[in-house]
Amino acid sequence: LEKIHELTNTPTQYEVRFDLGSGSERKYAVYDNFKVAPSKQKFKLTIGNYKGNA
């Protein structure tokens, strides 16, 4: 989580994507404004708006 915090601790806005699947069925979820806070904030997760089909 520390490495992800380092990557997302910038003015740039990031998005995160989750791909899910079971058998031949596939779904995805994308969230914008993705950030992970530092350890002293217990790696609090910030996510924005959702798009996808999951």
HTML snippet that shows the backbone in 3Dmol.js (N, CA, C, O; Angstrom):
<script src="https://3Dmol.org/build/3Dmol-min.js"></script>
<div id="view" style="width:600px;height:400px;position:relative"></div>
<script>
const pdb = `
ATOM      1  N   LEU A   1       0.812  -1.200   0.000  1.00  0.00           N
ATOM      2  CA  LEU A   1       0.000   0.000   0.000  1.00  0.00           C
ATOM      3  C   LEU A   1       0.854   1.261   0.000  1.00  0.00           C
ATOM      4  O   LEU A   1       0.460   2.282  -0.564  1.00  0.00           O
ATOM      5  N   GLU A   2       2.023   1.191   0.634  1.00  0.00           N
ATOM      6  CA  GLU A   2       2.908   2.357   0.644  1.00  0.00           C
ATOM      7  C   GLU A   2       3.318   2.744  -0.771  1.00  0.00           C
ATOM      8  O   GLU A   2       3.346   3.929  -1.103  1.00  0.00           O
ATOM      9  N   LYS A   3       3.633   1.770  -1.599  1.00  0.00           N
ATOM     10  CA  LYS A   3       4.025   2.053  -2.989  1.00  0.00           C
ATOM     11  C   LYS A   3       2.863   2.666  -3.777  1.00  0.00           C
ATOM     12  O   LYS A   3       3.071   3.582  -4.573  1.00  0.00           O
ATOM     13  N   ILE A   4       1.658   2.173  -3.562  1.00  0.00           N
ATOM     14  CA  ILE A   4       0.498   2.743  -4.257  1.00  0.00           C
ATOM     15  C   ILE A   4       0.261   4.175  -3.774  1.00  0.00           C
ATOM     16  O   ILE A   4      -0.091   5.047  -4.569  1.00  0.00           O
ATOM     17  N   HIS A   5       0.453   4.419  -2.482  1.00  0.00           N
ATOM     18  CA  HIS A   5       0.354   5.788  -1.968  1.00  0.00           C
ATOM     19  C   HIS A   5       1.364   6.692  -2.674  1.00  0.00           C
ATOM     20  O   HIS A   5       1.016   7.787  -3.115  1.00  0.00           O
ATOM     21  N   GLU A   6       2.607   6.238  -2.780  1.00  0.00           N
ATOM     22  CA  GLU A   6       3.640   7.040  -3.443  1.00  0.00           C
ATOM     23  C   GLU A   6       3.257   7.350  -4.887  1.00  0.00           C
ATOM     24  O   GLU A   6       3.492   8.461  -5.365  1.00  0.00           O
ATOM     25  N   LEU A   7       2.677   6.391  -5.577  1.00  0.00           N
ATOM     26  CA  LEU A   7       2.266   6.602  -6.969  1.00  0.00           C
ATOM     27  C   LEU A   7       1.111   7.593  -7.095  1.00  0.00           C
ATOM     28  O   LEU A   7       1.070   8.388  -8.033  1.00  0.00           O
ATOM     29  N   THR A   8       0.183   7.543  -6.156  1.00  0.00           N
ATOM     30  CA  THR A   8      -1.027   8.368  -6.278  1.00  0.00           C
ATOM     31  C   THR A   8      -0.932   9.687  -5.520  1.00  0.00           C
ATOM     32  O   THR A   8      -1.872  10.481  -5.558  1.00  0.00           O
ATOM     33  N   ASN A   9       0.167   9.936  -4.840  1.00  0.00           N
ATOM     34  CA  ASN A   9       0.338  11.162  -4.060  1.00  0.00           C
ATOM     35  C   ASN A   9       0.912  12.275  -4.939  1.00  0.00           C
ATOM     36  O   ASN A   9       1.992  12.799  -4.666  1.00  0.00           O
ATOM     37  N   THR A  10       0.182  12.625  -5.989  1.00  0.00           N
ATOM     38  CA  THR A  10       0.590  13.659  -6.937  1.00  0.00           C
ATOM     39  C   THR A  10      -0.646  14.465  -7.329  1.00  0.00           C
ATOM     40  O   THR A  10      -1.770  14.049  -7.046  1.00  0.00           O
ATOM     41  N   PRO A  11      -0.450  15.609  -7.974  1.00  0.00           N
ATOM     42  CA  PRO A  11      -1.614  16.374  -8.449  1.00  0.00           C
ATOM     43  C   PRO A  11      -2.390  15.660  -9.568  1.00  0.00           C
ATOM     44  O   PRO A  11      -3.544  15.996  -9.836  1.00  0.00           O
ATOM     45  N   THR A  12      -1.760  14.687 -10.210  1.00  0.00           N
ATOM     46  CA  THR A  12      -2.421  13.942 -11.281  1.00  0.00           C
ATOM     47  C   THR A  12      -3.570  13.120 -10.710  1.00  0.00           C
ATOM     48  O   THR A  12      -3.429  12.510  -9.650  1.00  0.00           O
ATOM     49  N   GLN A  13      -4.704  13.099 -11.403  1.00  0.00           N
ATOM     50  CA  GLN A  13      -5.813  12.243 -10.981  1.00  0.00           C
ATOM     51  C   GLN A  13      -5.672  10.882 -11.647  1.00  0.00           C
ATOM     52  O   GLN A  13      -5.483  10.790 -12.860  1.00  0.00           O
ATOM     53  N   TYR A  14      -5.765   9.833 -10.850  1.00  0.00           N
ATOM     54  CA  TYR A  14      -5.666   8.471 -11.348  1.00  0.00           C
ATOM     55  C   TYR A  14      -7.022   7.800 -11.303  1.00  0.00           C
ATOM     56  O   TYR A  14      -7.922   8.232 -10.583  1.00  0.00           O
ATOM     57  N   GLU A  15      -7.158   6.735 -12.084  1.00  0.00           N
ATOM     58  CA  GLU A  15      -8.337   5.890 -11.984  1.00  0.00           C
ATOM     59  C   GLU A  15      -7.869   4.464 -11.753  1.00  0.00           C
ATOM     60  O   GLU A  15      -6.747   4.096 -12.101  1.00  0.00           O
ATOM     61  N   VAL A  16      -8.744   3.675 -11.164  1.00  0.00           N
ATOM     62  CA  VAL A  16      -8.441   2.275 -10.890  1.00  0.00           C
ATOM     63  C   VAL A  16      -9.520   1.429 -11.552  1.00  0.00           C
ATOM     64  O   VAL A  16     -10.688   1.815 -11.600  1.00  0.00           O
ATOM     65  N   ARG A  17      -9.111   0.272 -12.060  1.00  0.00           N
ATOM     66  CA  ARG A  17     -10.049  -0.629 -12.740  1.00  0.00           C
ATOM     67  C   ARG A  17      -9.958  -2.005 -12.093  1.00  0.00           C
ATOM     68  O   ARG A  17      -8.871  -2.517 -11.825  1.00  0.00           O
ATOM     69  N   PHE A  18     -11.120  -2.585 -11.852  1.00  0.00           N
ATOM     70  CA  PHE A  18     -11.226  -3.945 -11.337  1.00  0.00           C
ATOM     71  C   PHE A  18     -11.895  -4.797 -12.401  1.00  0.00           C
ATOM     72  O   PHE A  18     -12.990  -4.476 -12.862  1.00  0.00           O
ATOM     73  N   ASP A  19     -11.241  -5.876 -12.788  1.00  0.00           N
ATOM     74  CA  ASP A  19     -11.810  -6.839 -13.731  1.00  0.00           C
ATOM     75  C   ASP A  19     -12.193  -8.086 -12.951  1.00  0.00           C
ATOM     76  O   ASP A  19     -11.375  -8.652 -12.225  1.00  0.00           O
ATOM     77  N   LEU A  20     -13.436  -8.508 -13.105  1.00  0.00           N
ATOM     78  CA  LEU A  20     -13.974  -9.646 -12.367  1.00  0.00           C
ATOM     79  C   LEU A  20     -14.479 -10.679 -13.353  1.00  0.00           C
ATOM     80  O   LEU A  20     -15.005 -10.339 -14.413  1.00  0.00           O
ATOM     81  N   GLY A  21     -14.317 -11.935 -12.998  1.00  0.00           N
ATOM     82  CA  GLY A  21     -14.808 -12.964 -13.896  1.00  0.00           C
ATOM     83  C   GLY A  21     -15.095 -14.265 -13.187  1.00  0.00           C
ATOM     84  O   GLY A  21     -14.474 -14.611 -12.182  1.00  0.00           O
ATOM     85  N   SER A  22     -16.056 -14.973 -13.743  1.00  0.00           N
ATOM     86  CA  SER A  22     -16.408 -16.298 -13.269  1.00  0.00           C
ATOM     87  C   SER A  22     -16.839 -17.099 -14.489  1.00  0.00           C
ATOM     88  O   SER A  22     -17.837 -16.776 -15.133  1.00  0.00           O
ATOM     89  N   GLY A  23     -16.088 -18.136 -14.799  1.00  0.00           N
ATOM     90  CA  GLY A  23     -16.379 -18.887 -16.012  1.00  0.00           C
ATOM     91  C   GLY A  23     -16.187 -17.996 -17.221  1.00  0.00           C
ATOM     92  O   GLY A  23     -15.124 -17.396 -17.385  1.00  0.00           O
ATOM     93  N   SER A  24     -17.194 -17.900 -18.067  1.00  0.00           N
ATOM     94  CA  SER A  24     -17.095 -17.052 -19.258  1.00  0.00           C
ATOM     95  C   SER A  24     -17.660 -15.650 -19.021  1.00  0.00           C
ATOM     96  O   SER A  24     -17.599 -14.803 -19.913  1.00  0.00           O
ATOM     97  N   GLU A  25     -18.202 -15.400 -17.843  1.00  0.00           N
ATOM     98  CA  GLU A  25     -18.784 -14.088 -17.545  1.00  0.00           C
ATOM     99  C   GLU A  25     -17.701 -13.125 -17.060  1.00  0.00           C
ATOM    100  O   GLU A  25     -16.928 -13.452 -16.160  1.00  0.00           O
ATOM    101  N   ARG A  26     -17.650 -11.943 -17.659  1.00  0.00           N
ATOM    102  CA  ARG A  26     -16.666 -10.926 -17.304  1.00  0.00           C
ATOM    103  C   ARG A  26     -17.370  -9.613 -16.991  1.00  0.00           C
ATOM    104  O   ARG A  26     -18.292  -9.205 -17.699  1.00  0.00           O
ATOM    105  N   LYS A  27     -16.931  -8.965 -15.938  1.00  0.00           N
ATOM    106  CA  LYS A  27     -17.457  -7.660 -15.531  1.00  0.00           C
ATOM    107  C   LYS A  27     -16.271  -6.764 -15.187  1.00  0.00           C
ATOM    108  O   LYS A  27     -15.171  -7.243 -14.914  1.00  0.00           O
ATOM    109  N   TYR A  28     -16.518  -5.449 -15.205  1.00  0.00           N
ATOM    110  CA  TYR A  28     -15.466  -4.523 -14.808  1.00  0.00           C
ATOM    111  C   TYR A  28     -16.070  -3.325 -14.085  1.00  0.00           C
ATOM    112  O   TYR A  28     -17.247  -3.003 -14.250  1.00  0.00           O
ATOM    113  N   ALA A  29     -15.240  -2.678 -13.284  1.00  0.00           N
ATOM    114  CA  ALA A  29     -15.615  -1.451 -12.592  1.00  0.00           C
ATOM    115  C   ALA A  29     -14.426  -0.505 -12.648  1.00  0.00           C
ATOM    116  O   ALA A  29     -13.297  -0.898 -12.355  1.00  0.00           O
ATOM    117  N   VAL A  30     -14.682   0.741 -13.024  1.00  0.00           N
ATOM    118  CA  VAL A  30     -13.649   1.771 -13.079  1.00  0.00           C
ATOM    119  C   VAL A  30     -14.073   2.909 -12.159  1.00  0.00           C
ATOM    120  O   VAL A  30     -15.219   3.357 -12.203  1.00  0.00           O
ATOM    121  N   TYR A  31     -13.148   3.370 -11.331  1.00  0.00           N
ATOM    122  CA  TYR A  31     -13.395   4.500 -10.439  1.00  0.00           C
ATOM    123  C   TYR A  31     -12.363   5.577 -10.726  1.00  0.00           C
ATOM    124  O   TYR A  31     -11.170   5.290 -10.820  1.00  0.00           O
ATOM    125  N   ASP A  32     -12.823   6.827 -10.867  1.00  0.00           N
ATOM    126  CA  ASP A  32     -11.870   7.912 -11.066  1.00  0.00           C
ATOM    127  C   ASP A  32     -11.453   8.490  -9.709  1.00  0.00           C
ATOM    128  O   ASP A  32     -11.954   8.073  -8.664  1.00  0.00           O
ATOM    129  N   ASN A  33     -10.548   9.438  -9.739  1.00  0.00           N
ATOM    130  CA  ASN A  33     -10.047  10.117  -8.537  1.00  0.00           C
ATOM    131  C   ASN A  33      -9.561   9.121  -7.480  1.00  0.00           C
ATOM    132  O   ASN A  33      -9.937   9.219  -6.312  1.00  0.00           O
ATOM    133  N   PHE A  34      -8.738   8.179  -7.888  1.00  0.00           N
ATOM    134  CA  PHE A  34      -8.226   7.125  -7.012  1.00  0.00           C
ATOM    135  C   PHE A  34      -6.963   7.589  -6.304  1.00  0.00           C
ATOM    136  O   PHE A  34      -6.007   8.016  -6.951  1.00  0.00           O
ATOM    137  N   LYS A  35      -6.955   7.510  -4.988  1.00  0.00           N
ATOM    138  CA  LYS A  35      -5.781   7.850  -4.183  1.00  0.00           C
ATOM    139  C   LYS A  35      -5.728   6.947  -2.959  1.00  0.00           C
ATOM    140  O   LYS A  35      -6.754   6.468  -2.476  1.00  0.00           O
ATOM    141  N   VAL A  36      -4.506   6.721  -2.462  1.00  0.00           N
ATOM    142  CA  VAL A  36      -4.295   6.000  -1.213  1.00  0.00           C
ATOM    143  C   VAL A  36      -3.515   6.925  -0.288  1.00  0.00           C
ATOM    144  O   VAL A  36      -2.454   7.426  -0.659  1.00  0.00           O
ATOM    145  N   ALA A  37      -4.035   7.151   0.911  1.00  0.00           N
ATOM    146  CA  ALA A  37      -3.403   8.027   1.898  1.00  0.00           C
ATOM    147  C   ALA A  37      -2.180   7.336   2.514  1.00  0.00           C
ATOM    148  O   ALA A  37      -2.012   6.127   2.356  1.00  0.00           O
ATOM    149  N   PRO A  38      -1.329   8.092   3.213  1.00  0.00           N
ATOM    150  CA  PRO A  38      -0.143   7.493   3.844  1.00  0.00           C
ATOM    151  C   PRO A  38      -0.503   6.600   5.030  1.00  0.00           C
ATOM    152  O   PRO A  38      -1.643   6.581   5.493  1.00  0.00           O
ATOM    153  N   SER A  39       0.495   5.864   5.507  1.00  0.00           N
ATOM    154  CA  SER A  39       0.273   4.910   6.601  1.00  0.00           C
ATOM    155  C   SER A  39      -0.259   5.585   7.858  1.00  0.00           C
ATOM    156  O   SER A  39      -1.067   4.995   8.576  1.00  0.00           O
ATOM    157  N   LYS A  40       0.181   6.819   8.139  1.00  0.00           N
ATOM    158  CA  LYS A  40      -0.312   7.486   9.352  1.00  0.00           C
ATOM    159  C   LYS A  40      -1.807   7.797   9.271  1.00  0.00           C
ATOM    160  O   LYS A  40      -2.435   8.100  10.286  1.00  0.00           O
ATOM    161  N   GLN A  41      -2.374   7.723   8.071  1.00  0.00           N
ATOM    162  CA  GLN A  41      -3.827   7.849   7.892  1.00  0.00           C
ATOM    163  C   GLN A  41      -4.449   6.487   7.591  1.00  0.00           C
ATOM    164  O   GLN A  41      -5.556   6.393   7.061  1.00  0.00           O
ATOM    165  N   LYS A  42      -3.709   5.436   7.941  1.00  0.00           N
ATOM    166  CA  LYS A  42      -4.156   4.046   7.790  1.00  0.00           C
ATOM    167  C   LYS A  42      -4.512   3.699   6.348  1.00  0.00           C
ATOM    168  O   LYS A  42      -5.441   2.932   6.095  1.00  0.00           O
ATOM    169  N   PHE A  43      -3.754   4.279   5.394  1.00  0.00           N
ATOM    170  CA  PHE A  43      -3.919   4.007   3.960  1.00  0.00           C
ATOM    171  C   PHE A  43      -5.370   4.193   3.507  1.00  0.00           C
ATOM    172  O   PHE A  43      -5.901   3.391   2.739  1.00  0.00           O
ATOM    173  N   LYS A  44      -5.997   5.259   3.994  1.00  0.00           N
ATOM    174  CA  LYS A  44      -7.386   5.561   3.615  1.00  0.00           C
ATOM    175  C   LYS A  44      -7.511   5.608   2.093  1.00  0.00           C
ATOM    176  O   LYS A  44      -6.709   6.245   1.411  1.00  0.00           O
ATOM    177  N   LEU A  45      -8.509   4.937   1.587  1.00  0.00           N
ATOM    178  CA  LEU A  45      -8.771   4.863   0.153  1.00  0.00           C
ATOM    179  C   LEU A  45      -9.763   5.950  -0.248  1.00  0.00           C
ATOM    180  O   LEU A  45     -10.808   6.114   0.381  1.00  0.00           O
ATOM    181  N   THR A  46      -9.423   6.689  -1.298  1.00  0.00           N
ATOM    182  CA  THR A  46     -10.333   7.675  -1.878  1.00  0.00           C
ATOM    183  C   THR A  46     -10.652   7.239  -3.296  1.00  0.00           C
ATOM    184  O   THR A  46      -9.746   7.000  -4.095  1.00  0.00           O
ATOM    185  N   ILE A  47     -11.921   7.136  -3.609  1.00  0.00           N
ATOM    186  CA  ILE A  47     -12.340   6.832  -4.979  1.00  0.00           C
ATOM    187  C   ILE A  47     -13.472   7.769  -5.359  1.00  0.00           C
ATOM    188  O   ILE A  47     -14.229   8.236  -4.508  1.00  0.00           O
ATOM    189  N   GLY A  48     -13.574   8.033  -6.652  1.00  0.00           N
ATOM    190  CA  GLY A  48     -14.599   8.943  -7.148  1.00  0.00           C
ATOM    191  C   GLY A  48     -15.744   8.198  -7.798  1.00  0.00           C
ATOM    192  O   GLY A  48     -16.293   7.247  -7.240  1.00  0.00           O
ATOM    193  N   ASN A  49     -16.085   8.646  -8.973  1.00  0.00           N
ATOM    194  CA  ASN A  49     -17.246   8.125  -9.693  1.00  0.00           C
ATOM    195  C   ASN A  49     -16.993   6.746 -10.292  1.00  0.00           C
ATOM    196  O   ASN A  49     -15.873   6.401 -10.667  1.00  0.00           O
ATOM    197  N   TYR A  50     -18.055   5.982 -10.365  1.00  0.00           N
ATOM    198  CA  TYR A  50     -18.033   4.616 -10.903  1.00  0.00           C
ATOM    199  C   TYR A  50     -18.523   4.605 -12.343  1.00  0.00           C
ATOM    200  O   TYR A  50     -19.441   5.340 -12.708  1.00  0.00           O
ATOM    201  N   LYS A  51     -17.900   3.765 -13.151  1.00  0.00           N
ATOM    202  CA  LYS A  51     -18.463   3.393 -14.452  1.00  0.00           C
ATOM    203  C   LYS A  51     -18.096   1.943 -14.697  1.00  0.00           C
ATOM    204  O   LYS A  51     -17.061   1.470 -14.227  1.00  0.00           O
ATOM    205  N   GLY A  52     -18.931   1.246 -15.424  1.00  0.00           N
ATOM    206  CA  GLY A  52     -18.668  -0.156 -15.702  1.00  0.00           C
ATOM    207  C   GLY A  52     -19.946  -0.959 -15.761  1.00  0.00           C
ATOM    208  O   GLY A  52     -21.043  -0.410 -15.870  1.00  0.00           O
ATOM    209  N   ASN A  53     -19.785  -2.285 -15.686  1.00  0.00           N
ATOM    210  CA  ASN A  53     -20.942  -3.177 -15.747  1.00  0.00           C
ATOM    211  C   ASN A  53     -20.955  -4.192 -14.604  1.00  0.00           C
ATOM    212  O   ASN A  53     -21.684  -5.182 -14.658  1.00  0.00           O
ATOM    213  N   ALA A  54     -20.158  -3.947 -13.586  1.00  0.00           N
ATOM    214  CA  ALA A  54     -20.102  -4.872 -12.441  1.00  0.00           C
ATOM    215  C   ALA A  54     -21.160  -4.530 -11.409  1.00  0.00           C
ATOM    216  O   ALA A  54     -21.260  -5.200 -10.382  1.00  0.00           O
TER     217      ALA A  54
END
`;
const viewer = $3Dmol.createViewer("view");
viewer.addModel(pdb, "pdb");
viewer.setStyle({}, {cartoon: {color: "spectrum"}});
viewer.zoomTo();
viewer.render();
</script>
